[in-house]
Amino acid sequence: MFTRRHTIVLGAVLLPGLLVAQIQQPAEPAVPSDPLELITGNAQPVQDVSQRAEIINLLLNAHRISNVRAQPYDLKTTFTASGAAASSGLWQLEDMSAGGFYRWTAQGPGYSAVNLQSNRIMYSNQPANSLTLRLLQVREAIFYSEPMVGPRASLRTARSSVNGVDVVCALISHNATSSGQTGGRRWEEEEYCVDPKAGMLMTYSLAPGLYVLYDYSKALQFHGKVIANKFTITQAGQTVVEAQTESVADPPNNPAAFQTAGLNQIGVGPVMSAPWRVRARRPSPGGSAGGTAQMVVLHGVQSPDGQITEVELLASSDASLNESALAAASKWVGSMGQEPEPGATPQSHELLMTVQYLSSQQ
């Protein structure tokens, strides 16, 4: 089953055949030079049914091989986070699933949560507040590595290598500005690189400069699954998460672990989702874009109340716009589909926000 991802466009009306003609595509920031950016040359667009089936099967198989959730399990993970004030420090996670119940706990700097899902209802010892950025990133690296490849998703592929292992990489875009392009990676593309011999997902990248690298050198075997013994998350060449799989085993026979006593009923559904993408369009302040549309890429957390927190700058095509974009993000409150329906669990999302500054000529 494909993981659902969201792209939201703000500040513009999407009318077929009108928006592209009226709004110039912005200048993209350069893709950073990073050892984990594995597509540095031409990526080739998928052309036919056979090619599309081949790459989708490769991606789905990589997820199947490492999907710990295919059976009851008890997974323990530790990680050390840095670079985000609300997340920095040592964390301990435990995820447990048995008999229709799902429980996960997180202990970190100034944070302690017990979450239990029973009959689709989420219970927690925490109110419906925001999860921290690094906690979201780690849980996504473990549980949300399955790409969504629907009929409108564009696919490009290339071959590369990481740490001496040959890989096949797929670039996936859910909102491609144009199809059939060659060349290097674009900011709208997610990147998945798989070892085709072992079938394992080696790297995942939500955006250029932001990478998850999986390590199977001491992989854990569990009911025919192969679980990475560790993974790292890097951003702009700096390691922001070092995670270790401590153990994975069958869940203990402990009915008390799945009792809801002492927990608050939060809503129906999980407290987080796969990452969201938001594109906001703004006029260029003071004509600083010089007649050309420009782009600033931000990274952060969208909390259940729609606000963006822990905002980080990933890249920009015009550094003079950085402070304006950061200020806009800090004041922005999501409004398009952000409010949960009655009874639904308020969710947190890792957010990739692209701010497009339009010139006065547009």
C-alpha positions as CSV (number, residue, x, y, z in Angstrom):
1,M,0.0,0.0,0.0
2,F,1.5,3.3,-1.0
3,T,2.3,6.0,1.6
4,R,0.2,9.1,1.1
5,R,2.0,12.4,0.7
6,H,0.6,15.9,0.4
7,T,1.5,18.9,-1.7
8,I,-0.3,22.1,-0.9
9,V,-0.1,25.3,-3.0
10,L,-0.8,28.7,-1.2
11,G,-1.2,32.1,-2.6
12,A,-2.3,31.1,-6.1
13,V,-5.4,29.7,-7.8
14,L,-4.7,26.5,-9.8
15,L,-6.6,26.9,-13.1
16,P,-5.8,24.4,-15.9
17,G,-3.8,26.1,-18.6
18,L,-3.6,29.4,-16.8
19,L,-1.2,29.3,-13.9
20,V,1.8,28.1,-15.9
21,A,1.3,30.7,-18.5
22,Q,1.0,33.5,-16.0
23,I,3.7,32.6,-13.5
24,Q,7.3,32.2,-14.4
25,Q,9.0,29.1,-13.0
26,P,11.4,30.3,-10.3
27,A,15.2,29.9,-10.4
28,E,16.0,26.9,-8.3
29,P,18.9,26.8,-5.8
30,A,21.8,24.7,-6.9
31,V,21.6,21.1,-5.7
32,P,24.2,20.9,-3.0
33,S,27.5,19.0,-3.5
34,D,27.1,16.1,-1.1
35,P,28.5,12.6,-1.0
36,L,25.0,11.3,-0.5
37,E,23.6,13.1,-3.5
38,L,23.9,10.0,-5.8
39,I,22.4,11.5,-9.0
40,T,25.0,14.0,-10.2
41,G,24.6,13.4,-13.9
42,N,21.6,12.8,-16.2
43,A,18.6,11.0,-14.8
44,Q,16.5,9.4,-17.6
45,P,12.7,9.6,-17.6
46,V,10.7,6.4,-17.6
47,Q,9.3,5.9,-21.0
48,D,7.0,2.9,-21.0
49,V,5.0,0.3,-19.1
50,S,7.9,-2.1,-18.6
51,Q,10.3,0.5,-17.3
52,R,7.7,1.9,-14.9
53,A,6.8,-1.6,-13.6
54,E,10.4,-2.5,-13.1
55,I,11.3,0.5,-11.0
56,I,8.1,0.4,-9.0
57,N,8.6,-3.3,-8.2
58,L,12.2,-2.5,-7.1
59,L,10.9,0.1,-4.7
60,L,8.0,-2.0,-3.3
61,N,10.2,-5.0,-2.8
62,A,12.7,-2.9,-0.9
63,H,9.9,-1.8,1.5
64,R,8.6,-5.4,1.8
65,I,12.0,-6.8,2.8
66,S,12.4,-4.4,5.7
67,N,8.8,-3.9,6.7
68,V,8.8,-4.8,10.4
69,R,5.1,-4.1,10.6
70,A,4.2,-7.1,8.4
71,Q,3.7,-9.1,11.7
72,P,3.5,-8.5,15.4
73,Y,6.7,-7.0,16.7
74,D,8.6,-5.2,19.5
75,L,11.2,-2.7,18.1
76,K,13.5,-0.7,20.2
77,T,15.5,2.2,18.8
78,T,17.8,4.8,20.2
79,F,19.1,7.9,18.5
80,T,21.1,11.0,19.2
81,A,19.8,14.2,17.6
82,S,21.5,17.6,17.1
83,G,20.9,20.9,15.3
84,A,17.3,21.4,16.5
85,A,16.8,23.0,20.0
86,A,13.6,21.1,20.7
87,S,15.1,17.7,19.7
88,S,18.8,17.7,20.6
89,G,20.0,14.9,22.8
90,L,19.6,11.2,23.4
91,W,16.2,9.5,22.6
92,Q,14.8,6.1,23.3
93,L,11.9,4.7,21.3
94,E,9.8,1.5,21.5
95,D,7.2,0.4,19.0
96,M,5.1,-2.7,19.8
97,S,2.2,-4.3,17.9
98,A,0.2,-7.3,18.9
99,G,-3.4,-8.6,18.6
100,G,-4.8,-5.5,17.0
101,F,-3.1,-3.1,19.4
102,Y,-0.3,-0.7,18.6
103,R,1.8,1.1,21.3
104,W,4.8,3.4,20.9
105,T,6.7,5.3,23.4
106,A,9.3,8.1,23.1
107,Q,11.7,9.4,25.8
108,G,13.9,12.3,25.0
109,P,15.1,15.7,26.3
110,G,12.2,17.2,28.1
111,Y,9.8,14.8,26.3
112,S,8.0,11.7,27.4
113,A,5.1,10.1,25.5
114,V,3.1,6.9,25.7
115,N,0.8,6.4,22.7
116,L,-1.6,3.5,22.3
117,Q,-3.9,2.8,19.3
118,S,-6.8,0.4,19.9
119,N,-9.8,-0.1,17.6
120,R,-8.4,2.8,15.5
121,I,-8.6,5.2,18.4
122,M,-5.5,6.9,19.6
123,Y,-4.8,7.3,23.3
124,S,-1.9,9.2,24.8
125,N,-0.5,10.6,28.0
126,Q,0.2,13.8,26.0
127,P,-2.3,16.3,24.8
128,A,-2.6,16.8,21.0
129,N,0.6,18.9,20.8
130,S,3.4,18.9,18.2
131,L,6.0,16.2,17.8
132,T,9.5,17.4,17.5
133,L,11.3,17.6,14.2
134,R,14.0,15.0,14.8
135,L,11.5,12.6,16.3
136,L,9.3,12.9,13.2
137,Q,12.4,12.3,10.9
138,V,13.5,9.2,12.8
139,R,10.0,7.6,12.8
140,E,9.6,8.4,9.1
141,A,13.0,6.8,8.3
142,I,11.8,3.6,10.1
143,F,8.1,3.4,9.1
144,Y,7.5,5.8,6.1
145,S,10.1,4.7,3.6
146,E,7.5,3.4,1.1
147,P,7.1,5.8,-1.8
148,M,3.8,6.9,-3.3
149,V,3.9,6.3,-7.1
150,G,0.4,7.1,-8.4
151,P,-0.5,7.5,-12.1
152,R,0.4,11.3,-12.0
153,A,3.8,10.8,-10.4
154,S,6.8,11.3,-12.7
155,L,9.6,8.8,-12.5
156,R,13.3,9.2,-13.5
157,T,16.1,6.8,-12.9
158,A,19.9,6.6,-12.8
159,R,22.6,4.2,-11.6
160,S,25.2,5.2,-9.0
161,S,27.0,3.7,-6.0
162,V,27.2,4.4,-2.2
163,N,30.0,3.0,0.0
164,G,31.0,0.7,-2.8
165,V,27.6,-0.7,-3.4
166,D,26.0,-0.3,-6.8
167,V,22.5,1.1,-6.6
168,V,19.6,2.0,-8.8
169,C,18.1,5.4,-7.9
170,A,14.6,6.6,-8.6
171,L,13.6,10.3,-8.6
172,I,9.8,10.8,-7.9
173,S,7.9,14.0,-8.4
174,H,4.2,14.5,-7.6
175,N,4.0,18.0,-9.1
176,A,6.5,18.0,-11.9
177,T,6.7,21.3,-13.8
178,S,7.4,19.4,-17.0
179,S,7.7,15.8,-17.8
180,G,10.3,14.0,-19.8
181,Q,13.3,16.0,-18.6
182,T,16.8,14.7,-18.3
183,G,19.6,16.3,-16.3
184,G,20.3,16.2,-12.6
185,R,18.0,16.2,-9.6
186,R,15.3,18.9,-9.1
187,W,14.1,20.2,-5.8
188,E,10.6,18.8,-6.4
189,E,11.9,15.3,-6.6
190,E,12.3,12.7,-3.8
191,E,15.2,10.2,-4.2
192,Y,15.2,6.5,-3.4
193,C,18.4,4.4,-4.0
194,V,18.1,0.6,-3.8
195,D,20.8,-2.1,-4.0
196,P,19.2,-4.3,-6.8
197,K,21.1,-7.4,-5.8
198,A,20.2,-7.4,-2.1
199,G,16.9,-5.6,-2.6
200,M,17.6,-3.1,0.2
201,L,16.9,0.6,0.4
202,M,20.2,2.2,0.9
203,T,19.4,6.0,0.9
204,Y,16.2,8.1,1.0
205,S,16.1,11.8,0.4
206,L,13.1,14.0,0.8
207,A,14.9,17.0,-0.7
208,P,18.4,17.8,-2.0
209,G,20.8,18.2,1.0
210,L,18.6,16.1,3.3
211,Y,19.5,12.3,3.4
212,V,18.8,9.1,5.3
213,L,21.6,6.5,4.9
214,Y,20.8,3.0,6.0
215,D,23.5,0.6,7.3
216,Y,23.0,-3.2,7.0
217,S,26.5,-4.3,8.0
218,K,25.0,-6.0,11.1
219,A,21.5,-6.2,10.0
220,L,18.8,-7.7,12.3
221,Q,16.9,-10.7,10.9
222,F,13.2,-11.0,11.9
223,H,10.7,-13.3,10.4
224,G,12.4,-13.1,7.0
225,K,12.7,-9.3,7.2
226,V,16.1,-7.5,7.1
227,I,16.2,-4.5,9.5
228,A,19.0,-2.0,9.2
229,N,21.2,-2.0,12.3
230,K,21.6,1.7,12.2
231,F,20.9,4.8,10.0
232,T,22.1,8.4,9.9
233,I,20.2,11.5,8.8
234,T,22.3,14.3,7.4
235,Q,21.5,17.8,6.4
236,A,23.7,20.2,4.5
237,G,26.6,17.8,5.0
238,Q,26.1,17.7,8.8
239,T,24.9,14.6,10.7
240,V,21.7,15.6,12.6
241,V,20.6,12.1,13.7
242,E,22.6,8.9,14.5
243,A,20.1,6.1,15.1
244,Q,20.7,2.5,16.3
245,T,18.3,-0.4,16.2
246,E,18.7,-2.0,19.6
247,S,16.5,-5.0,19.1
248,V,13.6,-6.4,17.3
249,A,11.6,-9.4,18.6
250,D,8.2,-10.9,19.0
251,P,6.0,-8.8,21.4
252,P,6.0,-10.0,25.0
253,N,2.9,-11.6,26.4
254,N,2.0,-8.6,28.5
255,P,-1.7,-7.5,28.2
256,A,-1.1,-4.7,30.7
257,A,1.1,-2.9,28.1
258,F,-2.0,-2.4,26.0
259,Q,-4.4,-1.0,28.7
260,T,-5.8,2.5,28.1
261,A,-6.1,3.3,31.8
262,G,-4.5,6.6,32.6
263,L,-4.3,7.7,28.9
264,N,-6.4,10.4,27.2
265,Q,-8.6,9.6,24.2
266,I,-7.1,11.8,21.4
267,G,-8.9,10.8,18.2
268,V,-9.2,8.3,15.4
269,G,-5.9,7.7,13.4
270,P,-2.2,8.2,14.0
271,V,-0.6,11.4,15.5
272,M,1.8,11.8,12.5
273,S,1.9,11.3,8.7
274,A,4.5,11.1,6.0
275,P,6.1,14.4,5.1
276,W,4.1,17.2,3.6
277,R,5.2,19.7,0.9
278,V,3.9,23.3,0.8
279,R,4.5,25.8,-1.9
280,A,3.8,29.4,-1.0
281,R,3.9,32.3,-3.5
282,R,4.8,35.8,-2.5
283,P,5.6,39.1,-4.2
284,S,9.3,39.9,-4.2
285,P,10.1,42.4,-1.4
286,G,11.6,45.6,-2.7
287,G,12.3,44.1,-6.2
288,S,15.2,42.1,-4.8
289,A,14.5,39.2,-7.2
290,G,15.8,41.4,-10.0
291,G,13.0,40.6,-12.4
292,T,13.4,36.8,-12.0
293,A,11.3,34.6,-9.8
294,Q,13.4,33.1,-7.0
295,M,13.0,30.2,-4.5
296,V,13.7,29.6,-0.8
297,V,13.4,26.1,0.6
298,L,12.6,25.7,4.3
299,H,12.3,22.6,6.6
300,G,10.3,22.3,9.8
301,V,7.3,20.9,11.7
302,Q,3.7,21.7,11.1
303,S,2.0,21.3,14.4
304,P,-1.7,20.3,14.8
305,D,-2.7,24.0,15.1
306,G,-1.2,24.7,11.7
307,Q,1.8,26.6,12.8
308,I,5.3,25.9,11.6
309,T,8.0,25.4,14.2
310,E,11.7,24.4,14.3
311,V,12.1,26.1,10.9
312,E,15.5,25.5,9.2
313,L,16.8,27.0,6.0
314,L,17.8,24.3,3.4
315,A,18.7,26.4,0.4
316,S,17.8,29.5,-1.6
317,S,18.4,30.9,-5.1
318,D,18.8,34.4,-3.6
319,A,20.2,34.7,-0.1
320,S,18.8,38.2,0.3
321,L,15.3,36.6,0.6
322,N,16.2,34.2,3.4
323,E,15.2,36.3,6.3
324,S,11.9,37.2,4.6
325,A,11.1,33.6,4.0
326,L,11.9,32.6,7.6
327,A,9.8,35.4,8.9
328,A,6.9,34.4,6.7
329,A,7.1,30.8,7.8
330,S,7.2,31.8,11.5
331,K,3.9,33.7,11.1
332,W,2.2,31.3,8.7
333,V,-0.7,29.2,9.9
334,G,-1.9,26.4,7.6
335,S,-5.4,26.7,6.3
336,M,-5.9,24.3,3.4
337,G,-7.1,21.0,4.9
338,Q,-5.2,21.4,8.1
339,E,-8.0,21.4,10.6
340,P,-9.0,17.8,11.5
341,E,-12.6,16.7,11.2
342,P,-14.5,16.0,14.4
343,G,-13.1,12.9,16.1
344,A,-9.9,12.7,14.0
345,T,-6.5,12.7,15.7
346,P,-4.7,16.1,15.3
347,Q,-1.5,15.3,13.4
348,S,2.0,16.7,13.2
349,H,3.9,16.6,9.9
350,E,7.5,17.1,8.8
351,L,7.2,20.0,6.4
352,L,9.2,21.0,3.3
353,M,8.1,24.6,2.5
354,T,9.1,26.1,-0.9
355,V,8.6,29.9,-0.9
356,Q,8.5,31.3,-4.4
357,Y,9.1,35.0,-4.8
358,L,7.5,36.4,-7.9
359,S,9.0,39.4,-9.7
360,S,6.9,42.6,-10.2
361,Q,6.8,41.7,-13.9
362,Q,4.5,38.7,-13.2
